[in-house]
Amino acid sequence: MLNNRYIIAFIYTLAIGFAFPIIRYVSLHFHILNNNAIRLLSAGIVFLAIVIWKYKQQTILIIKSPKLILNLLAIAIIMVWNIYLSTEGIKYTTALTGSIFGIIMMPVAVIMAALFFQDERKALHSTYFYIGSTIALTGSFAFVFYGQVQSESQDLAKGILFLIGWIIVQPLQNLIVKKVAMQLHPIVISASTALLSGIIYLGLATENGVITQLYETSIFMLCVLIFAGIYCLMAGMFLAFYIVQQQGLVFFNVLQLLVPISTAIISFILLGETITFQQLIAMLLVMFGCFIALKK
């Protein structure tokens, strides 16, 4: 019988699996700045309504604590950088290179977590973790190499610098999230992050003049974008912050290796995208490896 750790893992990977095709769809219809601004702000408003309804006392705690305010602002700014670095990194290299760096992020994030938090270091004492992680990482690399064709990069050195920044910045964000989550509920952190990041992206969209695209867009497509924001950030931000709070950073970063697998399966079912036999074997390796690595 699955315990809570595996139930949480299943819900997160399934939710994220649906989120990526949705993000892909709206990205084809909106400029990246408008896309991020509306998605973040729409989700932030929903999160804020939940905070006002259930967690009013925590807003008072934030107001009385300048340190908390600075940490929440730092998370939002890092979130903006996180999106920028990953997008630019793939833009100047290839999707394959971006996927490889996404896999490399797992051990980098685990090492950073172990350096700063004693409870995270305990997870590294388990033999299961090392065996499972090795199997999962091997499967992840195989899944990426058999599933993507390497195209010519525009500026490989520049793109790699962006991706190196990305695999440092994202784990750094999660370190701050874990620290703040000791005092605040994940929905409160999500509301703050989404609203502040959305305001930054709205400012960038206005400054670049691309905001006018929203005036020319149909009401239906705007509603689709708003829904995409609420769903995708509920899955990718709130659930992520919740897992970091409840299960820790090591658990979360191992879990990230399952996200491409979930996305591939759902894209195969809904969008008719192909999965090769080699990828299928690699998927089984990743799932088996993660199961072992996450075993207590």
Beta strands, then each sheet from edge to edge (+ up, - down):
end
